[in-house]
Amino acid sequence: MSKETTGKKRSNKELKGIDRRRFLTGAGTVAAGVTVAAATVTSASSSVSKSASSEYDVIVIGGGFAGVAAARDSMENGYKTLIVEARNRMGGRTLKTDFEGTPVELGGFWIHHSQPFVWAEKERYGLEITETPGAMPDVMMMNSEGQLNTLTLEQIEEAIEGWHKLVAPGYEVLPRAWDLLFNRDAALKADSVNVAQQIEATDLTEFQKSYLKPLAATQVHGYAETMPYLELLRWNQCGGGSFTNLMDSVGRYYLQDGSDKLLNMMIEDGGPDIRLSAPIKAIEDKGSHVEVTTVRGEKLTASVVISTLPMNVLPSVSFLPPLPATVIDRGNERHAGSGFKMYAKVKGDVGNLLSVGTSTALTYVATCKQTRDYTILVGFGHDPQLLDMYDDDAVQAALRELVPDVQLLSTIAYDWNNDPYAKGTWCTYRQGWASKDYDAFSSESGRIFFASGDHGEGWRGFIDGAIGSGIRAAQRVNKLLGG
Ligand SMILES: Cc1cc2nc3c(=O)[nH]c(=O)nc-3n(C[C@H](O)[C@H](O)[C@H](O)COP(=O)(O)OP(=O)(O)OC[C@H]3O[C@@H](n4cnc5c(N)ncnc54)[C@H](O)[C@@H]3O)c2cc1C
């Protein structure tokens, strides 16, 4: 079962992912936003492809950022749109909650101006960003082979130089960061080795290797062995081709009022209908329309469906026509994002720090909030089997591997891997997938369309990728329906 876990001092479990005055947490359909009546406009009714008998023009499966972007734009294009969401909240793999008075994001968090889709949304709705202190730390530490050391300026420079050596072929392999296979031969070659292998094959000092392994493990949210070198290069090139730009892109700035604020503004803007607590089990293209069946057996119809189901969840839903076997196989295998993210409240002000570790349960810990009485740290680990987050002694021991003498007060985390509607964290393709499966991941036909942060070009595995995929799916739908 999915679970939000809290440690010593239990945190407030009320999730604030959505404004509850607006959205009912039942199975009924609710109109989200005042524009819904106006949104069912006639411009689309002139379309030859619309199904006259369907209640909706577009049904969007899933209420994460991909689904909300697709639904908003479909409404703006003039189509009566319904989002059907399995959970009793919107937001999918983004989840803002309260951690003893501090808002924290248990899922997707950081955004950046190098991420065009999410940044455009931030600008569109006039939202402010703020910074994670630990992204610009006063102190950097590293635990290597059980030894925790504070890094000197020279060592930090050496570490960064190591990164640049590791990703040196980035521009050649990915001359167009948003077109993964543009330089096909070079890309496929980079897809055939994993990051651990590439670190060993690169002329690096032992210190550089020790620094780069936990960094890669944090990026893939798994073992460095599970991250193809091509994926690491994609991160680097999307992040501007330099260590500093990349680190800023993926770990520094976040929406001041939370991911839920942006999500709510997109929902209100578009005004789609929303149905919560309605997991679907089947999607069937009937030729003239699409039929969606919920696990309760209810049938909903629309001219088209946009599925935003996470790739690891796709195999649990029945599709007609069936999904390509590759998509099912890869979904069952699961993408490489399988680690954990946690927040820890520790006693006193432990400083503004960033610490990484090899052979430790936590690969990355950074300061999120400093007060005189306590510090909030965000931590990432590559293997949930290495740390029981219900066990406070184990969590404190794991923290002490990266931050000396900390005294744990409480923790909070969310188990995305055992959540049936996520089955993983952020998506990184496994070795060989880009070579063998890329086309299948983007195939669609008839009246069933796909959008997900788990697939597509550019910032795949990020909020940006999710929004971009939703926007593009709405465009394809508009083309089919004759808008
Ligand atoms: C721990 C963690 C940290 C992350 N950090 C960052 C970060 O800092 N920055 C960043 O940009 N990205 C980050 N990400 C990634 C980012 O959150 C995701 O890529 C993005 O939110 C995915 O959006 P999506 O809409 O494609 O999928 P989802 O958000 O997963 O949405 C899919 C929706 O489908 C619903 N669904 C599933 N099954 C069914 C069903 N049978 N019937 C109906 N609905 C169903 C789900 O409940 C969900 O709401 C992080 C993710 C995690 C887990």
Ligand as a Chemical Component Dictionary entry (heavy atoms), coordinates in Angstrom:
data_LIG
# 
_chem_comp.id                   LIG 
_chem_comp.type                 NON-POLYMER 
_chem_comp.pdbx_formal_charge   0 
_chem_comp.three_letter_code    LIG 
# 
loop_
_chem_comp_atom.comp_id 
_chem_comp_atom.atom_id 
_chem_comp_atom.alt_atom_id 
_chem_comp_atom.type_symbol 
_chem_comp_atom.charge 
_chem_comp_atom.model_Cartn_x 
_chem_comp_atom.model_Cartn_y 
_chem_comp_atom.model_Cartn_z 
_chem_comp_atom.pdbx_ordinal 
LIG C1  C1  C 0 10.284 11.846 -5.184  1  
LIG C2  C2  C 0 10.189 12.599 -6.487  2  
LIG C3  C3  C 0 10.943 13.740 -6.677  3  
LIG C4  C4  C 0 10.870 14.434 -7.882  4  
LIG N1  N1  N 0 11.557 15.597 -8.028  5  
LIG C5  C5  C 0 11.364 16.362 -9.117  6  
LIG C6  C6  C 0 11.876 17.683 -9.184  7  
LIG O1  O1  O 0 12.511 18.160 -8.238  8  
LIG N2  N2  N 0 11.633 18.413 -10.310 9  
LIG C7  C7  C 0 10.895 17.924 -11.352 10 
LIG O2  O2  O 0 10.695 18.627 -12.349 11 
LIG N3  N3  N 0 10.373 16.671 -11.313 12 
LIG C8  C8  C 0 10.567 15.901 -10.218 13 
LIG N4  N4  N 0 9.982  14.678 -10.122 14 
LIG C9  C9  C 0 9.289  14.135 -11.301 15 
LIG C10 C10 C 0 7.897  14.746 -11.537 16 
LIG O3  O3  O 0 7.205  14.822 -10.319 17 
LIG C11 C11 C 0 7.138  13.872 -12.529 18 
LIG O4  O4  O 0 7.909  13.660 -13.691 19 
LIG C12 C12 C 0 5.823  14.494 -12.967 20 
LIG O5  O5  O 0 5.106  14.985 -11.870 21 
LIG C13 C13 C 0 5.007  13.445 -13.713 22 
LIG O6  O6  O 0 3.774  14.003 -14.103 23 
LIG P1  P1  P 0 2.744  13.118 -14.955 24 
LIG O7  O7  O 0 1.491  13.895 -15.052 25 
LIG O8  O8  O 0 3.385  12.644 -16.201 26 
LIG O9  O9  O 0 2.533  11.793 -14.087 27 
LIG P2  P2  P 0 1.832  11.682 -12.655 28 
LIG O10 O10 O 0 2.087  12.898 -11.863 29 
LIG O11 O11 O 0 2.244  10.389 -12.088 30 
LIG O12 O12 O 0 0.283  11.669 -13.011 31 
LIG C14 C14 C 0 -0.373 10.499 -13.455 32 
LIG C15 C15 C 0 -1.732 10.457 -12.784 33 
LIG O13 O13 O 0 -2.415 9.264  -13.231 34 
LIG C16 C16 C 0 -3.153 8.778  -12.118 35 
LIG N5  N5  N 0 -3.472 7.374  -12.327 36 
LIG C17 C17 C 0 -2.654 6.298  -12.220 37 
LIG N6  N6  N 0 -3.344 5.168  -12.463 38 
LIG C18 C18 C 0 -4.625 5.539  -12.724 39 
LIG C19 C19 C 0 -5.804 4.815  -13.046 40 
LIG N7  N7  N 0 -5.834 3.476  -13.154 41 
LIG N8  N8  N 0 -6.953 5.517  -13.257 42 
LIG C20 C20 C 0 -6.959 6.881  -13.179 43 
LIG N9  N9  N 0 -5.863 7.603  -12.865 44 
LIG C21 C21 C 0 -4.707 6.941  -12.646 45 
LIG C22 C22 C 0 -2.208 8.988  -10.946 46 
LIG O14 O14 O 0 -2.872 8.923  -9.722  47 
LIG C23 C23 C 0 -1.630 10.362 -11.270 48 
LIG O15 O15 O 0 -2.375 11.396 -10.682 49 
LIG C24 C24 C 0 10.023 13.958 -8.931  50 
LIG C25 C25 C 0 9.251  12.823 -8.726  51 
LIG C26 C26 C 0 9.320  12.154 -7.518  52 
LIG C27 C27 C 0 8.448  10.945 -7.300  53 
# 
loop_
_chem_comp_bond.comp_id 
_chem_comp_bond.atom_id_1 
_chem_comp_bond.atom_id_2 
_chem_comp_bond.value_order 
_chem_comp_bond.pdbx_ordinal 
LIG C1  C2  SING 1  
LIG C2  C3  SING 2  
LIG C2  C26 DOUB 3  
LIG C3  C4  DOUB 4  
LIG C4  N1  SING 5  
LIG C4  C24 SING 6  
LIG N1  C5  DOUB 7  
LIG C5  C6  SING 8  
LIG C5  C8  SING 9  
LIG C6  O1  DOUB 10 
LIG C6  N2  SING 11 
LIG N2  C7  SING 12 
LIG C7  O2  DOUB 13 
LIG C7  N3  SING 14 
LIG N3  C8  DOUB 15 
LIG C8  N4  SING 16 
LIG N4  C9  SING 17 
LIG N4  C24 SING 18 
LIG C9  C10 SING 19 
LIG C10 O3  SING 20 
LIG C10 C11 SING 21 
LIG C11 O4  SING 22 
LIG C11 C12 SING 23 
LIG C12 O5  SING 24 
LIG C12 C13 SING 25 
LIG C13 O6  SING 26 
LIG O6  P1  SING 27 
LIG P1  O7  DOUB 28 
LIG P1  O8  SING 29 
LIG P1  O9  SING 30 
LIG O9  P2  SING 31 
LIG P2  O10 DOUB 32 
LIG P2  O11 SING 33 
LIG P2  O12 SING 34 
LIG O12 C14 SING 35 
LIG C14 C15 SING 36 
LIG C15 O13 SING 37 
LIG C15 C23 SING 38 
LIG O13 C16 SING 39 
LIG C16 N5  SING 40 
LIG C16 C22 SING 41 
LIG N5  C17 SING 42 
LIG N5  C21 SING 43 
LIG C17 N6  DOUB 44 
LIG N6  C18 SING 45 
LIG C18 C19 SING 46 
LIG C18 C21 DOUB 47 
LIG C19 N7  SING 48 
LIG C19 N8  DOUB 49 
LIG N8  C20 SING 50 
LIG C20 N9  DOUB 51 
LIG N9  C21 SING 52 
LIG C22 O14 SING 53 
LIG C22 C23 SING 54 
LIG C23 O15 SING 55 
LIG C24 C25 DOUB 56 
LIG C25 C26 SING 57 
LIG C26 C27 SING 58 
# 
